[in-house]
Structure formats: structure tokens, C-alpha cells
Amino acid sequence: MRLVDLAKTLGTEIFVPGGRAVPDLEITGVAPLDAAGAQELSFLTNPRYAAKLAESKAAAVILASPREDFPRPQLLSKNAYATMAKASSLFYVRSHTFKGLSDLAVVHPTAKVDPTATVYPCAFVDAHAVIGPKAIIYPHTFIGERVEIGAGTVVFASVTVMAECKIGRDCLIHAGSVIGGDGFGFAPTRDGIEKIPQVGAVVIGDDCEIGPLNTIDRGAFTDTVIGRGCKFDSQVHIAHGVVMGEYGMIAGGGAIAGSTRIGKRLIMAGHTAVGPSLELGDNITLGPKGGLTRSTDVPGEYMGMPAVPASEWRRQVVALAQLPLLLKKVSALQRQVDALSGALAAPSTAKDAE
């Protein structure tokens, strides 16, 4: 793709140091600064890697602001990271080695598989399931009764999608995930534990990506809902009855407890958790190993367990680091107080003895 066409597609301005004309370059791909070749586009999205810019052989670089010290063309973007992601997608097309409906797949006679869809060998599609146009179902995947898989969605190997769940268009469901398993619904009694039937389903919106080994439980009485554009890393758990707004992101090991309702653009770092039956507003970020235990509609960054606003958490961490020294000071002061108390008490004791 020509550089000028690439810039137009990305919606970026081209800056060439020294006021020189934009060269007629052919761009063949995207690579990091230290690996990019003379026909590749690179990017600087983290200031820590700025030193590599001078040594890069890239044909052009995506930058947030123009730099005279880099002699080659620069694609200027207010969000260089997002522009890099968009550029990468232009040069990468995921390949699939099989097309059509395999004779080795098991498809129930009442299931509807679009003629343009692909079902790999050893996949199972149960009664009344619907596989949409250009959807792809990989081997050893179970598609349950009345499941709906949207157009263009790819369900990778060994995924389980239980009965009545719905997955939207253009989603990626990675290997080993389980969509629609029973939620953890039990009522302890004196005689044992009574199971609560989980009669809801899971509804996943368009353009979602569910990482490997995710578990998204079906609702107890209502559906578990994942909003459009959500992206989950590996080993994420969403409990029964959660309703999650659009464009949420959860890193590895994140977990959301049952019946919690979440606004748009939630971000959860690695090994974080959100407690049960909470109400969270839009634009909330939970830092690494943080745990939200209270509802909040105040946007911003939260840290710690239980999580508090990040500024407060940083003050707590500083105070905690000073605690050993503070304890020493308190002990020294206590010894001084004891000594003074003893000295003040001594004359009275001597007088009483007379």
C-alpha cells in the first residue's frame, strides 16, 4: 500500500522534516522500531522506546507529534497506539485452512448452517442451532441447542457454547472457553445444598473477543449480557447475571461476581475482581490485583483491596512503607514517657517512706 493511501485510510497527516515532499513509498507491513525494514511502517507509542527511533530503519513512523530528529516521513496521530492497531489490521489477514461443511462434523438435521459458513471436522452442532454467514466453527467445538452464532464470528477449537446462548457478529471466541455453563447458584440448608436452576442464557454482542479458557456463566433467571466490543484476555470469569456495557476490557485472571451491572468502557487489569450485586458506572479502571467491593458511579482509576481511588491508594502505600520507622519512633517515645513517669513518681515514693 502506498504511504499516501495508507495515511488517508488511517486518517493521519504526513509530516516530513525539513519541509520536503512526501516520497512515493510502498509500505508492506508494520513492525517495531528495532525490527522494521526499509518498506515497513513503525510506531512510537511508549516514551521509553524513544531512543530506538534514531536507529530505526523504518520507512515511516506513527507519532503523536512531529519530530525533526527523525529524517523520514511521520504519520501524526493523537492516539498513536490506536492508529498502530488499525494499521496492523490492514496488513494482517487471519487464515483458515478449511472451508465448507465437513463430512466429519456432526450437525443436527434441524440446525441451520449458512452455505458460506465453515464447520471443521469433529465439531458438533445441536438441534435448532443457527450458524450465520461466513462464521467458522473449529474442531472439537460444541454448539448447543438453539445457539445462535452471528455472521463472521470465529469459534476456535474446543469451545463449548451451551444451549440458547447467542453470540453476535464478527466475534472471536478463543480455544477452550465455555460460554453458558451453569452459574454458581446454590442454597445451603441443614440437610445439604439445594441447587438453583440456571435458566437464563448468555448474550454476547457484536465485535467481542473472548480469550482462551474464559468462562461466562448463564444467568439464574435472566441472561448474562456482554456488550458490544468487549475484549477479554485469558482465564477471565464472568459469573451469572452480570450485565456489562460496551467496550469493556478485562486482562488475564479478571473476575466479576454474579448480578453485577457495569457501565461502558470498564478496564480491569490482571488478577482483579469485582464483587457481587454491585452497580458500576461508565469509565472505571481497576488497577492490578485490585478488588471493588462497593458500588460507584464515579469514573476514574481505582487501586487496592478493597479498591479506593488511585490517589488515595498511593497515599496509603506511602504511609504503609513508613510504618516500621513510625513504630520505632513510637516505641522510643513510649520509653521516654515511662522514664519521665518513673522520675516524677520517685520523690513522692521517697516522701511517703519518711
PyMOL commands that set and color helices and strands:
alter all, ss='L'
color gray80, all
select helices_A, chain A and resi 3-10+17-19+47-52+80-91+310-321+323-353
alter helices_A, ss='H'
color red, helices_A
select strands_A, chain A and resi 13-15+29-30+40-43+60-63+74-76+106-107+112-113+118-119+124-125+130-131+136-137+142-143+148-149+154-155+160-161+166-167+172-173+178-181+186-189+192-195+202-204+209-210+215-217+224-226+231-232+237-238+243-244+249-250+255-256+261-262+267-268+273-274+279-280+284-286+291-292+300-303+308-309
alter strands_A, ss='S'
color yellow, strands_A
deselect
rebuild
show_as cartoon
